[in-house]
Amino acid sequence: NQTLVDLGIILFSATVLFQLITLPVEFNASRRALAVLSTSGILSDTEVKKAGKVLKAAAMTYVAAVASTALQFLRLVLLANRRRD
């Protein structure tokens, strides 16, 4: 049913939008966490640098998730358009 396909695409687009909105929040949280770790004295300077790398890698998983979801969304739209033809 084409209506269900269209509804699925609309709901999936909401997922992509939510992930895009969440992306800057994650980068900001990682930046703030690193600032707290460096100013509180919990970690040494060497450990702060390593923690920064880990936090950056964690934030990049969100970037990969957005890219994956966006490509899946594009695939669904293309499949739906091919069905209409």
Protein Blocks (a to p, Z undefined) as FASTA:
>chain_A
ZZlmmmmmmmmmmmmmmmmmmmmmmmmmmmmmmmmmmmnomacfklmmmmmmmmmmmmmm
mmmmmmmmmmmmmmmmmmmmmmmZZ
